Amino acid sequence: MNLKALTFGFLFCFYNALVVAQGAFQVVPLGVKGGADESNLSAYLVGAPGANAFVCLDAGTVRSGIDKAIATGALKGTASTVLKENIKGYLISHPHLDHVAGMILNSPDDSAKPLYGLPFCLDVIKEKYFSWKSWANFGNEGEKPTLNKYRYSPLVPQQETSLEQTTLSVQAFELSHSTPGQSTAFLIRQGDNYLLYLGDTGADNIEQSNKLASLWQHMGPLIKTKKLKAIFIEVSFPNEQPSKLLFGHLTPALLFQELSALDKAADHSIKGLPVVVTHMKPNDDHEAKIKSQLQTSNSLGVNLIFPEQGKAIAF
């Protein structure tokens, strides 16, 4: 083998090792909590490693999160540049204010981009928020005049859709959130790697639903083949919260009940899977209780991750 071939082989191996070291996804949490603190509500930038092109999974907090991420070095440039140039679109799981307020408030300063979501979600944004009654209509549909900054891009459940100006694609899955409410899980694909983000969701037995059971059946094969790199899932309340006051959310006990069903769907191969805990309610001592209860109950051996606003995570 000549020197040129040896050099090429070395560089090829080095490049592959670097890609593996970087991971399949980079995630920058712009907000991680489930209420009360309006400066830190659900929003996660997701992109390919090393790329400056992100989609924003929910958008409860945007500008404050960008500022925090710039301060930690997770994002580069100015808040305006990140907002206008690096965020290529929003994936909204459901239209509750703690998941959309940041996008709405920053819309006057934002650039044109798509709003992705299931039709039930986009309809509320169109009819209730960008309506001229509550806010200027920055959408391309709805009450006239339309300012045409955001373009509604409805998703079809379980149909893969490419995310514009990124190397990512998404599949949407319906969730139950406080019957008869709805929410969405987004399965993000980058090459042969996947990341699953769930918006707010209740447990199937509480919601009288099979939405999570159906989702777990789709995720099982991806876990068995190690293609699913992480799950982002909410735990809003500690175990002491009465079922009638959950309002479509999970507790640590309910999370592990659902993860046990997922483990079964994955032929008991869930051990070590990163599980990013989102949407904790920052009320009283809820967060400390939730973390303690999760860690104590983790007989499945998943890798529990508690995200922090502005601090990047690689998968």
Residue pairs with C-beta under 8 A, 6 or more apart in sequence:
1 9
19 49
22 49
22 50
22 314
23 49
23 229
23 314
23 315
24 48
24 49
24 190
24 191
24 193
24 195
24 229
24 315
25 46
25 47
25 48
25 49
25 188
25 190
25 193
25 195
25 229
25 230
25 314
25 315
26 46
26 47
26 48
26 49
26 50
26 51
26 312
26 313
26 314
27 44
27 45
27 46
27 195
27 307
27 312
27 313
27 314
27 315
28 44
28 45
28 54
28 65
28 69
28 74
28 75
28 310
28 312
28 313
29 43
29 44
29 45
29 65
29 307
29 308
29 309
29 310
29 311
29 313
30 43
30 44
30 45
30 56
30 59
30 61
30 62
30 64
30 65
30 66
30 68
30 69
30 102
30 309
30 310
31 39
31 40
31 41
31 42
31 43
31 60
31 61
31 62
31 64
31 65
31 102
31 309
32 40
32 42
32 278
32 279
32 280
32 307
32 308
32 309
33 40
33 41
33 42
33 279
33 280
33 281
33 282
34 41
34 42
34 98
34 200
34 234
34 236
34 249
34 278
34 279
34 280
34 281
34 282
35 41
35 98
35 281
35 282
35 283
36 281
36 282
36 283
37 282
38 61
38 101
39 61
39 64
40 61
40 64
40 65
40 282
40 309
41 60
41 61
41 98
41 99
41 101
41 102
42 58
42 60
42 61
42 98
42 99
42 199
42 278
42 279
43 56
43 57
43 58
43 59
43 60
43 61
43 62
43 65
43 99
43 102
44 56
44 57
44 58
44 197
44 232
44 278
44 307
45 54
45 55
45 56
45 57
45 69
45 75
45 86
45 87
46 54
46 55
46 56
46 57
46 168
46 188
46 195
46 197
47 53
47 54
47 55
47 166
47 168
48 166
48 167
48 168
48 190
49 314
51 166
51 167
52 76
52 85
52 86
53 86
53 88
53 165
53 166
53 167
54 86
54 87
54 88
54 166
55 87
55 88
55 89
55 90
55 91
55 116
55 163
55 166
55 168
55 170
55 188
56 62
56 87
56 89
56 90
56 91
56 103
57 91
57 93
57 186
57 188
57 197
57 232
58 90
58 91
58 92
58 93
58 99
58 100
58 199
59 90
59 92
59 99
59 100
59 101
59 102
59 103
60 97
60 98
60 99
60 100
60 101
60 102
61 101
61 102
61 309
62 83
62 102
62 103
62 105
62 106
63 79
63 83
63 102
63 105
63 106
64 102
64 309
65 102
65 309
65 310
66 75
66 79
66 82
66 83
67 79
67 310
68 309
68 310
69 75
69 82
69 309
69 310
69 311
69 312
70 76
70 77
70 78
70 79
70 82
70 310
71 310
72 310
72 311
72 312
74 310
74 311
74 312
75 82
75 86
77 85
77 86
80 109
83 106
83 109
83 110
83 111
84 109
84 110
84 111
85 111
87 110
87 113
88 113
88 163
88 164
88 165
88 166
89 113
89 114
89 115
89 116
89 153
89 163
89 164
89 165
89 166
90 103
90 113
90 114
90 115
90 116
90 150
91 116
91 117
91 163
91 170
91 186
91 197
92 99
92 100
92 103
92 115
92 116
92 117
92 121
92 122
92 125
92 184
93 99
93 117
93 121
93 175
93 183
93 184
93 185
93 186
93 197
93 198
93 199
93 200
94 121
94 177
94 181
94 182
94 183
94 184
94 199
94 200
95 121
95 124
95 125
95 128
95 129
96 200
99 199
99 200
100 125
100 129
103 110
103 115
104 129
104 130
104 135
107 130
107 135
107 136
107 138
107 149
107 150
108 136
108 138
110 138
110 149
110 150
111 149
112 148
112 149
112 150
112 151
113 149
113 150
113 151
113 164
114 150
114 151
114 152
114 153
114 164
115 122
115 125
115 139
115 150
115 151
115 152
115 153
116 153
116 155
116 161
116 163
116 170
117 125
117 153
117 154
117 155
117 172
117 184
118 154
118 155
118 157
118 172
118 174
118 182
118 184
119 154
120 182
121 182
121 184
122 152
122 154
125 139
125 152
126 139
126 141
126 142
126 152
127 142
128 134
129 135
130 136
130 137
130 138
130 139
130 142
130 150
131 137
131 142
131 143
132 143
133 143
136 147
137 143
137 144
137 145
137 146
137 147
138 147
138 149
138 150
139 146
139 147
139 148
139 149
139 150
139 151
139 152
140 146
140 148
140 149
140 150
140 151
140 152
141 152
153 161
155 161
155 170
155 172
156 172
157 172
157 173
157 174
158 171
158 172
158 173
158 218
159 171
159 172
160 169
160 170
160 171
160 189
161 169
161 170
161 171
161 172
162 168
162 169
163 169
163 170
167 190
167 191
168 188
168 189
168 190
169 188
169 189
170 186
170 187
170 188
170 189
171 186
171 187
171 189
172 184
172 185
172 186
172 187
173 184
173 185
173 186
173 187
173 211
173 214
173 215
173 218
174 182
174 183
174 184
174 185
174 211
175 182
175 183
175 184
175 185
175 198
175 199
175 200
175 201
175 211
175 212
175 215
176 182
176 183
176 201
176 202
176 204
176 207
176 209
176 211
176 212
176 248
177 183
177 199
177 200
177 201
177 202
177 207
177 248
177 249
178 200
178 202
178 207
178 246
178 247
178 248
178 249
179 202
179 207
179 208
179 209
179 248
181 248
183 198
183 199
183 200
183 201
183 248
184 199
185 196
185 197
185 198
185 199
185 201
185 215
186 196
186 197
186 199
187 194
187 195
187 196
187 218
187 219
188 194
188 195
188 196
188 197
192 227
193 227
193 229
194 222
194 227
194 228
194 229
195 228
195 229
195 230
195 232
195 315
196 219
196 228
196 230
196 231
196 232
196 233
197 231
197 232
198 215
198 231
198 232
198 233
198 234
198 278
199 234
200 234
200 236
200 248
200 249
200 279
201 211
201 212
201 233
201 234
201 248
201 249
201 250
202 209
202 246
202 248
202 249
202 250
202 254
203 212
203 250
203 254
203 257
203 258
204 210
204 211
204 212
204 213
204 258
205 257
206 243
206 246
206 254
207 248
212 258
212 261
213 261
216 258
216 261
216 262
216 265
216 266
217 265
219 228
219 231
219 262
219 265
219 266
220 262
220 265
220 266
220 267
221 266
222 228
223 262
223 266
223 269
223 270
223 273
224 266
224 267
224 269
228 273
229 274
229 315
230 273
230 274
230 275
230 276
230 305
230 315
231 273
231 274
231 275
231 276
232 276
232 278
233 250
233 255
233 275
233 276
233 277
233 278
234 249
234 250
234 277
234 278
234 279
235 249
235 250
235 251
235 252
235 255
235 277
235 278
235 279
235 280
235 290
235 294
236 246
236 249
236 250
236 251
236 279
236 280
236 281
237 245
237 246
237 249
237 250
237 251
237 281
237 286
237 290
238 251
238 252
238 286
238 289
238 290
238 293
239 251
239 252
239 253
239 289
239 293
240 289
241 251
249 279
250 258
251 290
251 293
252 290
252 293
252 294
252 297
253 293
253 297
255 277
255 294
256 294
256 297
256 298
256 299
256 300
259 270
259 275
259 300
259 302
260 300
262 270
263 269
263 270
263 300
270 300
270 301
270 302
271 300
271 301
271 302
272 301
272 302
272 303
273 302
273 303
274 302
274 303
274 305
274 315
275 302
275 303
275 304
275 305
276 305
276 306
276 307
276 313
277 290
277 291
277 294
277 304
277 305
277 306
277 307
278 307
280 286
280 287
280 290
281 287
291 306
294 304
295 304
298 304
305 313
307 313
